[in-house]
Amino acid sequence: MTSLADQVAALDANDPLREFRDRFQLRDGLIYLDGNSLGALPKATMAAMQDAVGEQWGEGLITSWLGADWVNSPRRIGDKIAALIGANPGEVIAADSTSVNIFKALGAALSLQSGRSLILTEEGNFPTDHYMMQGLERLSGGTVRSLAVPASDVLGRLDDDVAVLLLTQVHYKTGAMRDMAAVNAAAHEHGVLVIWDLSHSTGAIEVDLNGSGADFAIGCGYKFLNGGPGAPAYMYVAQRHQHADAVLAGWFGHARPFAFEEQYDAASGIERFLCGTPPVLGMVALEAGVDLIAKADMGDVRAKSVKLAELLIAQMQPLCAQYGFELVSPQNRAESGSHVSFAHPNAYAIAQALKTRDVIGDFRAPDVLRLGLTPLYLRYADIVEAVQRLSEICETRSWDRPEFHAMSAVT
């Protein structure tokens, strides 16, 4: 019988994505299982940033808005992201943060839904999605209403008073994945527009916005796109909806921004959903990350993600039985994204102890150890080794030290 070590070695040797690992800065011995929260640094980013700072900014100064094409970076990068998520050129813009883009998408969708005012989401959605909905409700003086229902009740709550449904395709905590086409079809039967949060989807799974009939989508640039901490986000607006109102009517969304007109005249296409001046240095880093993931076949990325998850779940079974871990992600990988989560009463302390063993995952309140699987730089051998280090931490109870229980500001 072939040993586990031999099986894993064969998987790594035959991995069609194996060459990508060397394109990231990862120190020897580190097992990074948090790329679903902050992607690793592409080596190409360092050279791109040095050029942007030293040459484009340092030497070109303001002439680089045209000379280095800074001014077109939101559309240029947006078109590159569009190719990753099943959208057409001119349907995605790179801009702002995920939270701001949620607000913009909600406002745009509402502007198309005369006579409807209810925004719907699921309980347990990522907090910023709830916060943006609640903020619109307060801003409107209650004219716009926000509602969260249990995840299993979302489709049953759709009716003719719902204007917009805001959902995350891959749940940030459990990794559970919704059927985008089925949700879109159900919503459209009731005249409801759908906004998809793709923060845990883009660069990790195959996404087909246009093929599924999507209306709007948003997502971040710092997870699987490896754009760096706080990287610019992106917004998708199906071409048929690009006449919607841009509620944050900033000057870069104007049809003629450098005419400096005092009355707003929205740009005719996706550019109308721009707001302020593009954060050029962030755009440079984001583009380097997007260019890297664009070189990979998303079918290969998804296939490896599934295999990594299956290996992780199998290796964790003895720890579940002996130390009380509970799988909270779907067992069926067709229903899950690219992270696997386990509940444990001491998940936070265990996550901190793992870091001292050079295994970086993360914790999500109240009790979830979340392990991200980034196929471009994770090896199958990393999964086996990570579980071995976790087993040793549990066996020795080395996690049960005061410093590991002290909650940090960032978890």
Disulfide bonds with the S-S distance in Angstrom:
none
